């Protein structure tokens, strides 16, 4: 009988330890999940902010580009080669020459170390001026 009581006490202690481990694991998982959710919410906020800024920039750029005629764009593009290097980045002066040689956006992006979107925009402007093929 005594051995049965000892065994029961041992099993209850073992069960208590197992419950404590499970509870500690659940608390740790909950903390990790809450931490991840906070980081996700912060990143979502930054994404929304960046999307808002990008939308504003795109709207401003679209308005500016639409307000220019083809002749005005052509004149601006030709001035890029003539402006002193302090006024225009060498990267943007060089793009006029590269675009005229028939390079695509991917090649311009790689050569000039700019994003594909920026290279595509530069190519579009070059094409609007009628200086590329």
DSSP file (Angstrom, degrees, kcal/mol; ACC not computed):
  #  RESIDUE AA STRUCTURE BP1 BP2  ACC     N-H-->O    O-->H-N    N-H-->O    O-->H-N    TCO  KAPPA ALPHA  PHI   PSI    X-CA   Y-CA   Z-CA
    1    1 A X     >        0   0    0      0, 0.0     4,-2.2     0, 0.0     5,-0.2   0.000 360.0 360.0 360.0 -40.2    0.0    0.0    0.0
    2    2 A X  H  >  +     0   0    0      1,-0.2     4,-2.5     2,-0.2     5,-0.2   0.886 360.0  51.6 -63.4 -38.1    2.8    2.3    0.9
    3    3 A X  H  > S+     0   0    0      1,-0.2     4,-2.4     2,-0.2    -1,-0.2   0.849 108.1  52.9 -68.2 -32.5    4.4    1.7   -2.5
    4    4 A X  H  > S+     0   0    0      2,-0.2     4,-2.3     1,-0.2    -2,-0.2   0.907 110.2  47.2 -67.7 -41.1    1.1    2.6   -4.2
    5    5 A X  H  X S+     0   0    0     -4,-2.2     4,-2.5     2,-0.2    -2,-0.2   0.912 112.8  49.1 -64.8 -43.3    0.9    5.8   -2.3
    6    6 A X  H  X S+     0   0    0     -4,-2.5     4,-2.5     1,-0.2    -2,-0.2   0.903 111.5  49.8 -62.7 -41.7    4.6    6.6   -3.2
    7    7 A X  H  X S+     0   0    0     -4,-2.4     4,-2.5     2,-0.2    -2,-0.2   0.899 110.7  49.5 -64.5 -41.3    3.9    5.8   -6.8
    8    8 A X  H  X S+     0   0    0     -4,-2.3     4,-2.7     2,-0.2    -2,-0.2   0.919 111.2  48.7 -64.6 -43.8    0.8    8.1   -6.8
    9    9 A X  H  X S+     0   0    0     -4,-2.5     4,-2.4     1,-0.2    -2,-0.2   0.925 112.1  49.7 -61.3 -43.9    2.7   11.0   -5.3
   10   10 A X  H  X S+     0   0    0     -4,-2.5     4,-2.6     1,-0.2    -2,-0.2   0.915 111.4  48.3 -60.5 -44.4    5.5   10.5   -7.8
   11   11 A X  H  X S+     0   0    0     -4,-2.5     4,-2.7     2,-0.2    -2,-0.2   0.895 111.1  50.2 -65.2 -40.3    3.0   10.4  -10.7
   12   12 A X  H  X S+     0   0    0     -4,-2.7     4,-2.4     2,-0.2    -1,-0.2   0.903 112.1  47.9 -64.5 -40.0    1.3   13.6   -9.4
   13   13 A X  H  X S+     0   0    0     -4,-2.4     4,-2.5     2,-0.2    -2,-0.2   0.923 112.7  48.5 -64.3 -43.8    4.7   15.3   -9.1
   14   14 A X  H  X S+     0   0    0     -4,-2.6     4,-2.4     1,-0.2    -2,-0.2   0.906 111.9  49.3 -62.7 -42.1    5.5   14.2  -12.6
   15   15 A X  H  X S+     0   0    0     -4,-2.7     4,-2.5     2,-0.2    -2,-0.2   0.888 110.4  51.4 -63.4 -40.7    2.2   15.4  -13.9
   16   16 A X  H  X S+     0   0    0     -4,-2.4     4,-2.3     2,-0.2    -2,-0.2   0.905 110.6  48.1 -63.3 -42.6    2.7   18.8  -12.1
   17   17 A X  H  X S+     0   0    0     -4,-2.5     4,-2.4     2,-0.2    -2,-0.2   0.919 111.6  50.0 -64.5 -43.5    6.1   19.2  -13.7
   18   18 A X  H  X S+     0   0    0     -4,-2.4     4,-2.5     1,-0.2    -2,-0.2   0.914 111.3  48.9 -61.9 -42.7    4.7   18.3  -17.2
   19   19 A X  H  X S+     0   0    0     -4,-2.5     4,-2.7     1,-0.2    -1,-0.2   0.899 110.5  51.1 -63.4 -40.1    1.9   20.9  -16.7
   20   20 A X  H  X S+     0   0    0     -4,-2.3     4,-2.6     2,-0.2    -2,-0.2   0.898 111.0  48.1 -64.2 -40.7    4.5   23.5  -15.6
   21   21 A X  H  X S+     0   0    0     -4,-2.4     4,-2.5     2,-0.2    -2,-0.2   0.922 113.1  47.6 -65.5 -44.1    6.6   22.8  -18.7
   22   22 A X  H  X S+     0   0    0     -4,-2.5     4,-2.4     2,-0.2    -2,-0.2   0.918 113.3  48.3 -63.3 -43.3    3.6   23.0  -21.0
   23   23 A X  H  X S+     0   0    0     -4,-2.7     4,-2.5     2,-0.2    -2,-0.2   0.913 111.7  49.1 -63.4 -44.0    2.4   26.2  -19.4
   24   24 A X  H  X S+     0   0    0     -4,-2.6     4,-2.4     1,-0.2    -1,-0.2   0.904 112.0  49.6 -62.8 -40.7    5.9   27.8  -19.7
   25   25 A X  H  X S+     0   0    0     -4,-2.5     4,-2.6     2,-0.2    -2,-0.2   0.897 110.8  49.4 -64.0 -40.6    6.0   26.7  -23.3
   26   26 A X  H  X S+     0   0    0     -4,-2.4     4,-2.4     2,-0.2    -2,-0.2   0.905 111.4  48.8 -65.8 -41.6    2.6   28.2  -24.0
   27   27 A X  H  X S+     0   0    0     -4,-2.5     4,-2.2     2,-0.2    -2,-0.2   0.922 112.6  48.3 -64.1 -43.3    3.6   31.5  -22.3
   28   28 A X  H  X S+     0   0    0     -4,-2.4     4,-2.4     2,-0.2    -2,-0.2   0.924 111.9  49.0 -62.5 -44.9    6.8   31.7  -24.3
   29   29 A X  H  X S+     0   0    0     -4,-2.6     4,-2.8     1,-0.2    -1,-0.2   0.905 109.8  52.3 -61.2 -41.5    4.9   31.0  -27.6
   30   30 A X  H  X S+     0   0    0     -4,-2.4     4,-2.6     2,-0.2    -1,-0.2   0.910 109.8  48.6 -61.5 -42.6    2.4   33.7  -26.7
   31   31 A X  H  X S+     0   0    0     -4,-2.2     4,-2.5     2,-0.2    -1,-0.2   0.916 112.2  48.5 -63.5 -42.8    5.2   36.2  -26.2
   32   32 A X  H  X S+     0   0    0     -4,-2.4     4,-2.6     2,-0.2    -2,-0.2   0.927 112.3  48.7 -62.8 -44.9    6.8   35.2  -29.4
   33   33 A X  H  X S+     0   0    0     -4,-2.8     4,-2.6     1,-0.2    -2,-0.2   0.915 112.2  48.5 -63.0 -43.7    3.5   35.5  -31.3
   34   34 A X  H  X S+     0   0    0     -4,-2.6     4,-2.3     2,-0.2    -1,-0.2   0.904 111.8  49.9 -63.4 -41.0    2.8   38.9  -29.8
   35   35 A X  H  X S+     0   0    0     -4,-2.5     4,-2.1     2,-0.2    -2,-0.2   0.921 111.9  47.5 -63.1 -43.8    6.3   40.1  -30.6
   36   36 A X  H  X S+     0   0    0     -4,-2.6     4,-2.6     1,-0.2    -2,-0.2   0.905 111.0  51.7 -64.4 -41.6    5.9   39.0  -34.2
   37   37 A X  H  X S+     0   0    0     -4,-2.6     4,-2.7     2,-0.2    -2,-0.2   0.897 108.8  50.9 -62.5 -40.4    2.5   40.6  -34.5
   38   38 A X  H  X S+     0   0    0     -4,-2.3     4,-2.3     2,-0.2    -1,-0.2   0.919 112.1  47.0 -62.3 -42.6    3.9   43.9  -33.2
   39   39 A X  H  X S+     0   0    0     -4,-2.1     4,-2.5     2,-0.2    -2,-0.2   0.903 112.2  49.9 -66.3 -40.5    6.7   43.7  -35.8
   40   40 A X  H  X S+     0   0    0     -4,-2.6     4,-2.8     2,-0.2    -2,-0.2   0.928 111.3  48.9 -62.9 -44.9    4.2   42.9  -38.6
   41   41 A X  H  X S+     0   0    0     -4,-2.7     4,-2.1     2,-0.2    -2,-0.2   0.902 111.8  49.2 -62.4 -41.0    1.9   45.8  -37.6
   42   42 A X  H  X S+     0   0    0     -4,-2.3     4,-2.1     2,-0.2    -1,-0.2   0.924 113.0  47.0 -64.0 -43.5    4.9   48.2  -37.5
   43   43 A X  H  X S+     0   0    0     -4,-2.5     4,-2.6     2,-0.2    -2,-0.2   0.892 110.1  52.7 -66.2 -39.3    6.0   46.9  -41.0
   44   44 A X  H  X S+     0   0    0     -4,-2.8     4,-2.7     2,-0.2    -1,-0.2   0.898 108.7  51.3 -61.7 -39.5    2.5   47.2  -42.3
   45   45 A X  H  X S+     0   0    0     -4,-2.1     4,-2.3     2,-0.2    -2,-0.2   0.915 110.7  47.6 -62.7 -42.9    2.4   50.8  -41.1
   46   46 A X  H  X S+     0   0    0     -4,-2.1     4,-2.6     2,-0.2    -2,-0.2   0.888 111.2  51.4 -65.5 -37.9    5.7   51.6  -42.8
   47   47 A X  H  X S+     0   0    0     -4,-2.6     4,-2.9     2,-0.2     5,-0.2   0.934 110.3  48.4 -64.3 -45.6    4.5   49.9  -46.0
   48   48 A X  H  X S+     0   0    0     -4,-2.7     4,-2.2     1,-0.2    -2,-0.2   0.905 112.6  49.3 -60.9 -40.5    1.3   52.0  -46.0
   49   49 A X  H  X S+     0   0    0     -4,-2.3     4,-2.3     2,-0.2    -2,-0.2   0.924 113.0  46.3 -63.9 -44.2    3.4   55.2  -45.4
   50   50 A X  H  X S+     0   0    0     -4,-2.6     4,-2.9     2,-0.2    -2,-0.2   0.882 111.2  51.9 -67.3 -38.5    5.7   54.3  -48.3
   51   51 A X  H  X S+     0   0    0     -4,-2.9     4,-2.6     2,-0.2    -1,-0.2   0.899 109.6  50.5 -63.3 -39.5    2.8   53.5  -50.6
   52   52 A X  H  X S+     0   0    0     -4,-2.2     4,-2.1    -5,-0.2    -2,-0.2   0.923 112.5  45.8 -63.2 -44.4    1.3   56.8  -49.7
   53   53 A X  H  X S+     0   0    0     -4,-2.3     4,-2.6     2,-0.2    -2,-0.2   0.911 113.2  49.9 -64.6 -41.1    4.6   58.6  -50.5
   54   54 A X  H  X S+     0   0    0     -4,-2.9     4,-2.9     1,-0.2     5,-0.2   0.903 109.9  51.2 -64.7 -39.9    5.0   56.6  -53.7
   55   55 A X  H  X S+     0   0    0     -4,-2.6     4,-2.5     2,-0.2    -1,-0.2   0.906 111.1  48.0 -62.4 -41.5    1.4   57.5  -54.8
   56   56 A X  H  X S+     0   0    0     -4,-2.1     4,-2.4     2,-0.2    -2,-0.2   0.921 113.2  47.3 -64.6 -44.3    2.1   61.2  -54.2
   57   57 A X  H  X S+     0   0    0     -4,-2.6     4,-2.8     2,-0.2    -2,-0.2   0.924 113.0  48.8 -63.8 -44.2    5.4   61.1  -56.1
   58   58 A X  H  X S+     0   0    0     -4,-2.9     4,-3.0     2,-0.2     5,-0.2   0.906 111.3  49.6 -63.6 -41.3    3.8   59.2  -59.0
   59   59 A X  H  X S+     0   0    0     -4,-2.5     4,-2.3    -5,-0.2    -1,-0.2   0.926 113.3  46.4 -62.9 -43.5    0.8   61.6  -59.1
   60   60 A X  H  X S+     0   0    0     -4,-2.4     4,-2.4     2,-0.2    -2,-0.2   0.917 114.6  47.3 -64.5 -42.9    3.2   64.6  -59.1
   61   61 A X  H  X S+     0   0    0     -4,-2.8     4,-3.0     2,-0.2     5,-0.3   0.923 111.5  50.3 -65.1 -44.8    5.4   63.0  -61.8
   62   62 A X  H  X S+     0   0    0     -4,-3.0     4,-2.6     1,-0.2     5,-0.2   0.914 111.7  48.5 -59.3 -42.8    2.4   62.1  -64.0
   63   63 A X  H  X S+     0   0    0     -4,-2.3     4,-1.5    -5,-0.2    -1,-0.2   0.918 113.6  46.5 -64.3 -43.2    1.1   65.6  -63.8
   64   64 A X  H  X S+     0   0    0     -4,-2.4     4,-0.6     2,-0.2    -2,-0.2   0.923 114.6  46.5 -65.2 -44.6    4.5   67.1  -64.6
   65   65 A X  H >< S+     0   0    0     -4,-3.0     3,-0.9     1,-0.2    -2,-0.2   0.907 112.3  50.3 -66.5 -41.5    5.1   64.7  -67.5
   66   66 A X  H 3< S+     0   0    0     -4,-2.6    -1,-0.2    -5,-0.3    -2,-0.2   0.815 105.9  56.8 -66.7 -28.9    1.6   65.3  -68.9
   67   67 A X  H 3< S+     0   0    0     -4,-1.5     2,-0.4    -5,-0.2    -1,-0.2   0.656  94.5  82.4 -78.8 -12.8    2.0   69.0  -68.8
   68   68 A X  S << S-     0   0    0     -3,-0.9     2,-0.1    -4,-0.6    -4,-0.0  -0.721  74.2-137.4 -92.6 140.2    5.2   68.9  -71.0
   69   69 A X     >  -     0   0    0     -2,-0.4     4,-2.4     1,-0.1     5,-0.2  -0.434  29.3-104.7 -84.8 168.4    4.9   68.7  -74.7
   70   70 A X  H  > S+     0   0    0      1,-0.2     4,-2.5     2,-0.2     5,-0.2   0.877 122.4  52.8 -60.7 -38.5    7.1   66.5  -76.8
   71   71 A X  H  > S+     0   0    0      2,-0.2     4,-2.4     1,-0.2    -1,-0.2   0.891 108.5  49.8 -65.9 -38.8    9.2   69.4  -77.9
   72   72 A X  H  > S+     0   0    0      2,-0.2     4,-2.4     1,-0.2    -2,-0.2   0.915 111.6  48.2 -65.9 -42.1    9.8   70.5  -74.3
   73   73 A X  H  X S+     0   0    0     -4,-2.4     4,-2.5     2,-0.2    -2,-0.2   0.915 111.3  51.0 -62.9 -42.0   10.8   67.0  -73.3
   74   74 A X  H  X S+     0   0    0     -4,-2.5     4,-2.3     1,-0.2    -2,-0.2   0.916 110.1  49.3 -61.3 -43.7   13.2   66.9  -76.3
   75   75 A X  H  X S+     0   0    0     -4,-2.4     4,-1.7     1,-0.2    -1,-0.2   0.912 111.9  48.5 -63.4 -42.7   14.7   70.2  -75.3
   76   76 A X  H  X S+     0   0    0     -4,-2.4     4,-0.8     1,-0.2    -1,-0.2   0.898 110.9  50.7 -63.6 -40.3   15.2   69.1  -71.7
   77   77 A X  H >X S+     0   0    0     -4,-2.5     3,-0.6     1,-0.2     4,-0.5   0.897 110.2  48.8 -67.5 -39.4   16.8   65.8  -72.8
   78   78 A X  H >X S+     0   0    0     -4,-2.3     3,-0.8     1,-0.2     4,-0.7   0.830 105.2  59.3 -68.9 -31.2   19.2   67.6  -75.1
   79   79 A X  H 3X S+     0   0    0     -4,-1.7     4,-1.8     1,-0.2     3,-0.3   0.727  88.3  75.4 -68.7 -20.9   20.2   70.0  -72.4
   80   80 A X  H << S+     0   0    0     -4,-0.8    -1,-0.2    -3,-0.6    -2,-0.2   0.878  96.9  46.2 -60.2 -38.1   21.3   67.1  -70.2
   81   81 A X  H << S+     0   0    0     -3,-0.8    -1,-0.2    -4,-0.5    -2,-0.2   0.778 115.4  47.0 -73.1 -26.1   24.5   66.7  -72.3
   82   82 A X  H  < S+     0   0    0     -4,-0.7    -2,-0.2    -3,-0.3    -1,-0.2   0.663  89.3  97.7 -91.7 -18.5   25.2   70.4  -72.2
   83   83 A X  S  < S-     0   0    0     -4,-1.8     5,-0.1     1,-0.1    10,-0.0  -0.419  83.1-102.4 -75.3 146.6   24.7   71.1  -68.5
   84   84 A X    >>  -     0   0    0      1,-0.1     3,-1.8    -2,-0.1     4,-1.4  -0.280  32.3-112.1 -62.4 153.3   27.7   71.3  -66.2
   85   85 A X  T 34 S+     0   0    0      1,-0.3    -1,-0.1     2,-0.2     5,-0.1   0.738 115.7  64.7 -63.7 -21.0   28.3   68.2  -64.1
   86   86 A X  T 34 S+     0   0    0      1,-0.2    -1,-0.3     3,-0.1     3,-0.1   0.767 105.9  44.7 -71.2 -22.5   27.4   70.1  -61.0
   87   87 A X  T <4 S+     0   0    0     -3,-1.8     2,-0.4     1,-0.2    -2,-0.2   0.832 120.1  32.2 -88.8 -35.6   23.8   70.6  -62.3
   88   88 A X  S  < S-     0   0    0     -4,-1.4    -1,-0.2    -8,-0.1     5,-0.0  -0.977  85.9-111.8-129.4 135.3   23.1   67.1  -63.5
   89   89 A X    >>  -     0   0    0     -2,-0.4     4,-1.7     1,-0.1     3,-0.6  -0.322  25.5-125.1 -60.0 143.0   24.3   63.8  -62.2
   90   90 A X  H 3> S+     0   0    0      1,-0.2     4,-2.4     2,-0.2     5,-0.2   0.829 110.8  62.7 -59.4 -31.1   26.7   62.0  -64.6
   91   91 A X  H 3> S+     0   0    0      1,-0.2     4,-1.4     2,-0.2    -1,-0.2   0.904 105.4  43.8 -60.6 -42.5   24.4   59.0  -64.4
   92   92 A X  H <> S+     0   0    0     -3,-0.6     4,-0.7     2,-0.2    -1,-0.2   0.792 113.2  50.2 -79.2 -27.9   21.5   61.0  -65.9
   93   93 A X  H  X S+     0   0    0     -4,-1.7     4,-0.9     1,-0.2     3,-0.5   0.896 110.9  50.7 -71.0 -38.8   23.6   62.6  -68.6
   94   94 A X  H  X S+     0   0    0     -4,-2.4     4,-2.4     1,-0.2    -2,-0.2   0.816  98.8  65.4 -68.8 -31.0   25.0   59.2  -69.5
   95   95 A X  H  X S+     0   0    0     -4,-1.4     4,-2.9     1,-0.2     5,-0.3   0.848  95.1  58.7 -63.1 -33.1   21.6   57.6  -69.8
   96   96 A X  H  X S+     0   0    0     -4,-0.7     4,-1.7    -3,-0.5    -1,-0.2   0.924 109.5  43.8 -61.7 -43.3   20.7   59.9  -72.8
   97   97 A X  H  X S+     0   0    0     -4,-0.9     4,-1.0    -3,-0.2    -2,-0.2   0.925 115.5  47.6 -67.2 -44.1   23.7   58.5  -74.7
   98   98 A X  H  <>S+     0   0    0     -4,-2.4     5,-1.5     1,-0.2     3,-0.4   0.895 110.6  51.4 -66.1 -39.6   23.0   54.9  -73.7
   99   99 A X  H ><5S+     0   0    0     -4,-2.9     3,-1.4     1,-0.2    34,-0.3   0.888 107.1  53.9 -64.2 -38.3   19.3   55.1  -74.6
  100  100 A X  H 3<5S+     0   0    0     -4,-1.7    -1,-0.2     1,-0.3    -2,-0.2   0.764 100.2  61.6 -67.5 -23.9   20.1   56.5  -78.0
  101  101 A X  T 3<5S-     0   0    0     -4,-1.0    -1,-0.3    -3,-0.4    -2,-0.2   0.525 121.6-105.7 -81.6  -3.6   22.4   53.5  -78.6
  102  102 A X  T < 5 +     0   0    0     -3,-1.4    -3,-0.2    -4,-0.3    -2,-0.1   0.609  63.2 155.9  96.4  13.2   19.3   51.2  -78.2
  103  103 A X      < -     0   0    0     -5,-1.5    -1,-0.2     1,-0.1     2,-0.1  -0.429  35.9-128.4 -72.5 148.7   19.8   49.6  -74.8
  104  104 A X     >  -     0   0    0     -2,-0.1     4,-2.5     1,-0.1     5,-0.2  -0.325  28.4 -96.2 -89.1 176.2   16.8   48.3  -72.9
  105  105 A X  H  > S+     0   0    0      1,-0.2     4,-2.8     2,-0.2     5,-0.2   0.874 122.1  53.9 -62.2 -39.7   15.7   49.1  -69.4
  106  106 A X  H  > S+     0   0    0      2,-0.2     4,-2.1     1,-0.2    -1,-0.2   0.919 111.4  45.1 -63.2 -43.0   17.3   46.0  -67.9
  107  107 A X  H  > S+     0   0    0      2,-0.2     4,-2.9     1,-0.2     5,-0.2   0.920 114.2  48.8 -67.1 -43.1   20.7   46.9  -69.5
  108  108 A X  H  X S+     0   0    0     -4,-2.5     4,-2.9     1,-0.2     5,-0.2   0.917 110.3  52.5 -60.8 -42.6   20.4   50.5  -68.4
  109  109 A X  H  X>S+     0   0    0     -4,-2.8     5,-1.5     1,-0.2     4,-0.9   0.916 113.7  42.5 -59.1 -44.8   19.5   49.4  -64.9
  110  110 A X  H  <5S+     0   0    0     -4,-2.1    -2,-0.2    -5,-0.2    -1,-0.2   0.920 117.3  45.4 -69.9 -44.7   22.5   47.1  -64.6
  111  111 A X  H  <5S+     0   0    0     -4,-2.9    -2,-0.2     1,-0.2    -3,-0.2   0.915 121.5  36.6 -66.2 -43.8   25.0   49.6  -66.2
  112  112 A X  H  <5S-     0   0    0     -4,-2.9    -1,-0.2    -5,-0.2    -2,-0.2   0.517 103.2-126.5 -90.4  -5.4   23.8   52.6  -64.2
  113  113 A X  T  <5 +     0   0    0     -4,-0.9     2,-0.3    -5,-0.2    -3,-0.2   0.945  65.6 128.5  56.9  51.1   23.1   50.7  -61.0
  114  114 A X      < -     0   0    0     -5,-1.5    -1,-0.2    -6,-0.2    -2,-0.1  -0.811  66.3 -82.1-124.5 169.1   19.6   52.0  -60.7
  115  115 A X     >  -     0   0    0     -2,-0.3     4,-2.4     1,-0.1     5,-0.2  -0.306  37.4-116.0 -68.8 157.5   16.3   50.3  -60.2
  116  116 A X  H  > S+     0   0    0      1,-0.2     4,-2.5     2,-0.2     5,-0.2   0.868 117.0  54.1 -61.8 -36.9   14.6   48.7  -63.2
  117  117 A X  H  > S+     0   0    0      2,-0.2     4,-2.3     1,-0.2    -1,-0.2   0.914 108.9  47.2 -63.9 -43.5   11.7   51.2  -62.7
  118  118 A X  H  > S+     0   0    0      2,-0.2     4,-2.4     1,-0.2    -2,-0.2   0.915 113.2  48.4 -65.5 -42.3   14.0   54.2  -62.7
  119  119 A X  H  X S+     0   0    0     -4,-2.4     4,-2.4     1,-0.2    -2,-0.2   0.898 110.9  51.3 -64.0 -39.7   15.8   52.9  -65.8
  120  120 A X  H  X S+     0   0    0     -4,-2.5     4,-2.5     2,-0.2    -2,-0.2   0.902 109.6  50.1 -63.4 -40.7   12.4   52.2  -67.5
  121  121 A X  H  X S+     0   0    0     -4,-2.3     4,-2.3     2,-0.2    -2,-0.2   0.911 110.5  49.7 -63.4 -42.9   11.3   55.8  -66.7
  122  122 A X  H  X S+     0   0    0     -4,-2.4     4,-2.2     1,-0.2    -2,-0.2   0.911 111.6  48.5 -62.9 -41.8   14.5   57.2  -68.2
  123  123 A X  H  X S+     0   0    0     -4,-2.4     4,-2.7     2,-0.2    -2,-0.2   0.903 109.2  53.2 -64.9 -40.7   14.0   55.1  -71.3
  124  124 A X  H  X S+     0   0    0     -4,-2.5     4,-2.4     1,-0.2    -2,-0.2   0.921 109.8  47.7 -60.2 -44.1   10.4   56.3  -71.6
  125  125 A X  H  X S+     0   0    0     -4,-2.3     4,-1.3     1,-0.2    -1,-0.2   0.894 111.4  50.9 -64.0 -39.0   11.6   59.9  -71.4
  126  126 A X  H  <>S+     0   0    0     -4,-2.2     5,-1.5     1,-0.2     6,-0.4   0.908 111.5  47.8 -64.9 -40.5   14.2   59.3  -74.0
  127  127 A X  H ><5S+     0   0    0     -4,-2.7     3,-1.3     1,-0.2    -2,-0.2   0.880 106.6  57.1 -68.1 -37.5   11.7   57.7  -76.3
  128  128 A X  H 3<5S+     0   0    0     -4,-2.4    -1,-0.2     1,-0.3   -54,-0.2   0.811 102.9  55.0 -63.3 -29.0    9.2   60.6  -75.8
  129  129 A X  T 3<5S-     0   0    0     -4,-1.3    -1,-0.3    -3,-0.2    -2,-0.2   0.614 110.8-124.1 -80.4  -9.7   11.9   63.0  -77.0
  130  130 A X  T < 5S+     0   0    0     -3,-1.3    -3,-0.2    -4,-0.4    -2,-0.1   0.699  77.0 120.6  78.7  19.0   12.2   61.0  -80.2
  131  131 A X      < +     0   0    0     -5,-1.5     2,-0.3     2,-0.0    -4,-0.2   0.478  60.9  62.3 -96.3  -2.7   16.0   60.5  -79.7
  132  132 A X              0   0    0     -6,-0.4   -32,-0.1    -5,-0.2   -31,-0.1  -0.766 360.0 360.0-118.8 168.1   15.9   56.7  -79.7
  133  133 A X              0   0    0    -34,-0.3   -33,-0.1    -2,-0.3    -6,-0.0   0.480 360.0 360.0 -66.9 360.0   15.0   54.1  -82.2
